[in-house]
Amino acid sequence: MIPAAFDYVAPTTLEEALAALGEHGDDAKLLAGGQSLLPVMRMRLNAPEWVIDLGRIESLRGIREEGDELVIGAMTPHAVVGEDPLVAQHARLLTDAEAEVADAQIRHRGTIGGALVHADPAGDLGAPARALDARFVIAGAGGTRTVAADEFFLDLFETAVGEDEILTEIRVPKRTGWRTHYEKFVRVKHQWSIVAVAVAVRLEGDTVAEARVGLTNMGNTPLRARGVEEALTGRPATEESVAAAAARASEGTAPPSDLNGDAAYRSHLAQVLTRRALMTAISGGTA
Ligand SMILES: Cc1cc2nc3c(=O)[nH]c(=O)nc-3n(C[C@H](O)[C@H](O)[C@H](O)COP(=O)(O)OP(=O)(O)OC[C@H]3O[C@@H](n4cnc5c(N)ncnc54)[C@H](O)[C@@H]3O)c2cc1C
């Protein structure tokens, strides 16, 4: 279908974009890569009177180091994040997950910020963002605020970013030398995750000194598998301890039931994928 008619504005600064948002309020939608917004508009599930295109605001793009953090502009395309050497060095889990987002065309148009604000529970970036304890910089008329990953995802397709606000940056603490893996389960290549598991571990010799595990599509929001992390920390990096820890992957989750599988199937899948992801990471997979 063709979207309903709308007016279009393409500001070149964040201030202009915030002013346009303030002026048009509920009648406006921000446009990033358009990979989720445009299908929604074409299906007429949303018919904004104004579309505010963030694509000309240079300050929202790019990746840089700042002390112990990587700073990723919200408008940076998936493909750029996925190929960035700084990300590969300090936040390898994001590199792994970006490779699994949709297909190459969508990765070139879609942005990391758009995907995170869209907050589809099957999206592939929320679980890594939670596992890495990313922080989200959000700009509004009153200035900027920073929200921790644990407080960012509120519900299905709902985040801490208000209707009159813009996500500007994702700040990711450096985890240099950690071993990582993103294990995504789909029936057909390029599909949305049925379940996926994001893993980052720090080894000291043969012991797991720290473990971080995020779950995709095991609830309305991306989740942390805290039980797994707790069970593995300080344990030997062996198949036995990994299997015992992975058995706790579905603790505290509320997976959906749909045509791809019911909740019990997803719970089982989460345990299997967590074990696989941890073993791949530990054995050096994508270190
Ligand atoms: C066929 C298909 C398959 C896909 N498969 C996957 C997949 O396997 N895994 C996956 O993770 N994703 C997948 N995606 C989604 C893809 O990652 C999109 O890029 C993403 O969901 C939206 O990003 P975007 O930049 O296109 O945002 P847009 O579509 O432009 O915007 C999405 C929403 O976020 C808002 N928004 C965007 N940027 C900002 C901002 N900076 N501040 C505040 N609000 C903002 C918009 O107003 C809109 O409501 C798929 C998409 C398609 C079309």
The ligand as an SDF file (V2000), in Angstrom:
LIG
                    3D

 53 58  0  0  0  0  0  0  0  0999 V2000
   12.5020   -7.4450    6.1350 C   0  0  0  0  0  0  0  0  0  0  0  0
   13.1640   -6.9470    7.4050 C   0  0  0  0  0  0  0  0  0  0  0  0
   13.8710   -7.8460    8.1790 C   0  0  0  0  0  0  0  0  0  0  0  0
   14.4720   -7.4100    9.3400 C   0  0  0  0  0  0  0  0  0  0  0  0
   15.1710   -8.3170   10.0990 N   0  0  0  0  0  0  0  0  0  0  0  0
   15.7770   -7.9270   11.2330 C   0  0  0  0  0  0  0  0  0  0  0  0
   16.5200   -8.8460   12.0160 C   0  0  0  0  0  0  0  0  0  0  0  0
   16.6700  -10.0180   11.6930 O   0  0  0  0  0  0  0  0  0  0  0  0
   17.0860   -8.3780   13.1620 N   0  0  0  0  0  0  0  0  0  0  0  0
   16.9670   -7.0690   13.5580 C   0  0  0  0  0  0  0  0  0  0  0  0
   17.5190   -6.7140   14.6030 O   0  0  0  0  0  0  0  0  0  0  0  0
   16.2880   -6.1860   12.8210 N   0  0  0  0  0  0  0  0  0  0  0  0
   15.7020   -6.5690   11.6740 C   0  0  0  0  0  0  0  0  0  0  0  0
   15.0100   -5.6550   10.9140 N   0  0  0  0  0  0  0  0  0  0  0  0
   14.8530   -4.2570   11.4040 C   0  0  0  0  0  0  0  0  0  0  0  0
   16.0650   -3.4100   11.0790 C   0  0  0  0  0  0  0  0  0  0  0  0
   17.0430   -3.6800   12.0430 O   0  0  0  0  0  0  0  0  0  0  0  0
   15.7150   -1.9210   11.1150 C   0  0  0  0  0  0  0  0  0  0  0  0
   16.8400   -1.2470   10.6930 O   0  0  0  0  0  0  0  0  0  0  0  0
   15.3360   -1.3310   12.4480 C   0  0  0  0  0  0  0  0  0  0  0  0
   14.3100   -1.9880   13.0950 O   0  0  0  0  0  0  0  0  0  0  0  0
   14.8540    0.0950   12.3420 C   0  0  0  0  0  0  0  0  0  0  0  0
   15.9280    0.9140   12.0980 O   0  0  0  0  0  0  0  0  0  0  0  0
   15.7780    2.1420   11.1260 P   0  0  0  0  0  0  0  0  0  0  0  0
   17.0280    2.9200   11.2360 O   0  0  0  0  0  0  0  0  0  0  0  0
   15.3610    1.6780    9.7860 O   0  0  0  0  0  0  0  0  0  0  0  0
   14.6130    2.9810   11.8550 O   0  0  0  0  0  0  0  0  0  0  0  0
   13.2400    3.5630   11.2980 P   0  0  0  0  0  0  0  0  0  0  0  0
   12.4410    2.4980   10.6390 O   0  0  0  0  0  0  0  0  0  0  0  0
   13.4820    4.8130   10.5210 O   0  0  0  0  0  0  0  0  0  0  0  0
   12.5700    3.9710   12.6890 O   0  0  0  0  0  0  0  0  0  0  0  0
   12.0800    2.9850   13.5750 C   0  0  0  0  0  0  0  0  0  0  0  0
   11.3850    3.6770   14.7520 C   0  0  0  0  0  0  0  0  0  0  0  0
   12.3320    4.2860   15.6080 O   0  0  0  0  0  0  0  0  0  0  0  0
   12.1260    5.7100   15.6890 C   0  0  0  0  0  0  0  0  0  0  0  0
   13.4750    6.2970   15.6820 N   0  0  0  0  0  0  0  0  0  0  0  0
   14.4520    6.0090   14.7800 C   0  0  0  0  0  0  0  0  0  0  0  0
   15.5910    6.6380   15.1280 N   0  0  0  0  0  0  0  0  0  0  0  0
   15.3240    7.3310   16.2620 C   0  0  0  0  0  0  0  0  0  0  0  0
   16.1120    8.1570   17.1280 C   0  0  0  0  0  0  0  0  0  0  0  0
   17.4200    8.3770   16.8860 N   0  0  0  0  0  0  0  0  0  0  0  0
   15.5320    8.6880   18.2280 N   0  0  0  0  0  0  0  0  0  0  0  0
   14.2240    8.4460   18.4880 C   0  0  0  0  0  0  0  0  0  0  0  0
   13.4270    7.6800   17.7160 N   0  0  0  0  0  0  0  0  0  0  0  0
   13.9750    7.1210   16.6140 C   0  0  0  0  0  0  0  0  0  0  0  0
   11.2860    6.0620   14.4750 C   0  0  0  0  0  0  0  0  0  0  0  0
   10.4870    7.2040   14.7080 O   0  0  0  0  0  0  0  0  0  0  0  0
   10.4370    4.8050   14.3310 C   0  0  0  0  0  0  0  0  0  0  0  0
    9.3570    4.8180   15.2380 O   0  0  0  0  0  0  0  0  0  0  0  0
   14.3900   -6.0380    9.7400 C   0  0  0  0  0  0  0  0  0  0  0  0
   13.6920   -5.1180    8.9440 C   0  0  0  0  0  0  0  0  0  0  0  0
   13.0860   -5.5640    7.7790 C   0  0  0  0  0  0  0  0  0  0  0  0
   12.3560   -4.5720    6.9200 C   0  0  0  0  0  0  0  0  0  0  0  0
  1  2  1  0
  2  3  1  0
  2 52  2  0
  3  4  2  0
  4  5  1  0
  4 50  1  0
  5  6  2  0
  6  7  1  0
  6 13  1  0
  7  8  2  0
  7  9  1  0
  9 10  1  0
 10 11  2  0
 10 12  1  0
 12 13  2  0
 13 14  1  0
 14 15  1  0
 14 50  1  0
 15 16  1  0
 16 17  1  0
 16 18  1  0
 18 19  1  0
 18 20  1  0
 20 21  1  0
 20 22  1  0
 22 23  1  0
 23 24  1  0
 24 25  2  0
 24 26  1  0
 24 27  1  0
 27 28  1  0
 28 29  2  0
 28 30  1  0
 28 31  1  0
 31 32  1  0
 32 33  1  0
 33 34  1  0
 33 48  1  0
 34 35  1  0
 35 36  1  0
 35 46  1  0
 36 37  1  0
 36 45  1  0
 37 38  2  0
 38 39  1  0
 39 40  1  0
 39 45  2  0
 40 41  1  0
 40 42  2  0
 42 43  1  0
 43 44  2  0
 44 45  1  0
 46 47  1  0
 46 48  1  0
 48 49  1  0
 50 51  2  0
 51 52  1  0
 52 53  1  0
M  END
$$$$
